[in-house]
């Protein structure tokens, strides 16, 4: 039996707008922080790639937000067809970040205990010193849990926008009026 509202905690459009705005905010902040401090945890190239991917997720959430705000069939359809690729790459990003953090544990610890980095100064007393008070294994675990929560929020955002897309697509048929599909979109 088809469940029309399975896993929906909020109304489809309003809850979707709230969720996409939230995902946009956390991914944009995460991308900015990765651009600023990612070189302390990863190589500069990986920090740029991971920060860029976070900004891509923020852009996709912005696209979904605009589609929901405007009842836009085109924007929600574009989001539906692109987001599954971004979600697939999100799994690869979690694996790569976990692998890189495990591999660079010693270097992160050395930077915490006063080793001089490639810019010629110690991170003690800078904005990146926030992780030095936490044991490195705990820090890596918290980082990975945060990535998994972000991935789950992105999947749930995809589900909510997909439900809105399907409801918009089936709206003309639910009215019981014989009209073309495109005409039914303008009757919303």
C-alpha positions in Angstrom: 0.0 0.0 0.0 1.3 3.5 -0.9 1.9 5.8 2.0 1.3 9.4 0.9 2.9 11.1 4.0 5.4 8.6 5.3 8.4 10.2 7.1 6.9 13.7 6.9 7.3 15.6 10.2 6.1 19.0 8.8 3.7 20.0 6.0 5.3 19.3 2.7 5.9 22.9 1.4 6.4 24.8 4.7 8.4 22.0 6.3 10.4 21.7 3.1 11.2 25.4 3.0 12.3 25.3 6.6 14.5 22.2 6.0 16.1 23.5 2.8 16.9 26.8 4.6 18.4 24.9 7.5 20.5 22.6 5.2 21.6 25.7 3.1 22.7 27.4 6.3 24.7 24.5 7.8 26.3 23.6 4.5 27.3 27.2 3.7 28.8 27.6 7.2 30.6 24.2 6.9 32.0 25.2 3.5 33.3 28.5 4.7 34.9 26.9 7.8 36.4 24.2 5.5 37.9 26.9 3.3 39.3 28.8 6.4 40.5 25.9 8.6 40.4 22.8 6.4 44.2 23.0 5.8 44.7 22.2 9.5 42.9 18.9 9.0 43.5 17.9 5.4 45.9 18.9 2.7 45.1 22.2 1.0 43.7 20.5 -2.1 41.4 18.2 -0.1 40.2 21.1 2.0 39.3 23.0 -1.2 37.5 20.0 -2.6 35.6 19.3 0.6 34.7 22.9 1.0 33.6 23.2 -2.6 31.4 20.1 -2.2 29.8 21.7 0.9 29.1 24.8 -1.2 27.6 22.6 -3.9 25.2 21.1 -1.3 24.3 24.6 -0.2 23.6 25.6 -3.7 21.4 22.6 -4.2 19.5 23.5 -1.0 19.1 27.0 -2.3 17.7 25.7 -5.6 15.2 23.6 -3.7 14.3 26.5 -1.5 13.6 28.7 -4.5 11.6 25.9 -6.1 9.4 25.5 -3.0 9.0 29.3 -2.5 7.8 29.8 -6.1 5.8 26.6 -6.6 8.2 26.1 -9.5 7.9 22.8 -11.3 11.1 23.4 -13.3 13.3 24.2 -10.3 12.0 21.3 -8.2 12.4 18.9 -11.2 16.0 20.2 -11.7 16.7 19.6 -8.0 15.2 16.1 -8.1 17.4 15.1 -11.1 20.6 16.5 -9.8 20.4 15.9 -6.1 20.7 12.1 -6.3 24.2 12.5 -7.9 25.2 15.0 -5.2 23.9 12.5 -2.5 26.0 9.7 -4.1 29.0 11.9 -4.0 28.2 12.8 -0.4 28.8 9.1 0.6 32.2 9.2 -1.1 33.0 12.5 0.7 32.2 11.0 4.1 34.5 8.0 3.3 37.3 10.2 2.0 37.1 12.7 4.9 37.1 9.8 7.4 40.1 8.2 5.7 42.0 11.5 5.6 41.3 12.3 9.2 42.5 8.9 10.3 45.6 9.2 8.2 46.5 12.6 9.4 45.8 12.1 13.2 49.5 12.5 14.0 49.9 15.7 12.1 46.8 17.2 13.7 48.1 16.3 17.1 51.5 17.8 16.3 49.9 21.1 15.2 48.0 21.1 18.5 51.2 20.7 20.6 53.0 23.6 19.0 54.5 22.3 15.8 55.0 25.1 13.3 52.7 24.7 10.2 53.6 25.6 6.6 52.6 29.3 7.2 55.3 29.6 9.8 53.1 29.9 13.0 51.6 27.6 15.6 47.8 27.2 15.7 47.8 27.8 19.4 45.9 31.0 20.1 44.3 31.1 16.6 40.8 30.3 15.6 41.7 26.8 14.6 42.9 25.9 18.2 39.3 24.9 19.2 40.0 21.2 18.4 43.2 21.0 20.5 41.3 20.6 23.8 39.6 17.5 22.6 41.3 14.1 22.3 42.0 13.4 18.6 39.9 10.2 18.5 36.9 11.9 20.0 37.4 14.9 17.6 37.5 12.5 14.6 34.4 10.7 15.8 32.4 13.9 16.3 33.5 15.1 12.9 32.3 11.9 11.2 29.0 11.9 13.1 28.5 15.5 12.0 29.0 14.4 8.4 26.6 11.6 8.7 23.9 13.9 10.2 24.5 16.3 7.3 24.1 13.4 4.8 20.8 12.3 6.5 19.5 15.8 6.5 20.3 16.1 2.8 18.5 12.8 2.0 15.5 13.9 4.0 15.5 17.2 2.2 15.5 15.2 -1.1 12.5 13.2 0.1 10.5 16.2 1.1 11.2 18.1 -2.1 10.4 14.9 -4.1 7.0 14.6 -2.3 6.2 18.2 -3.2 7.3 17.6 -6.8 5.1 14.5 -7.1 2.1 16.3 -5.5 2.6 19.2 -8.0 2.8 16.7 -10.8 -0.3 14.8 -9.9 -2.4 17.9 -8.9 -4.3 18.3 -12.2 -5.3 14.6 -12.0 -6.5 14.9 -8.4 -8.9 17.6 -9.4 -10.7 15.2 -11.7 -10.8 17.7 -14.5 -9.8 16.7 -18.0 -7.1 19.2 -18.8 -3.6 19.1 -20.2 -0.8 18.6 -17.6 0.7 22.0 -18.3 -2.7 23.7 -17.9 -3.1 22.1 -14.5 0.1 23.6 -13.2 -1.2 27.1 -13.8 -4.4 26.2 -11.9 -2.4 25.9 -8.6 
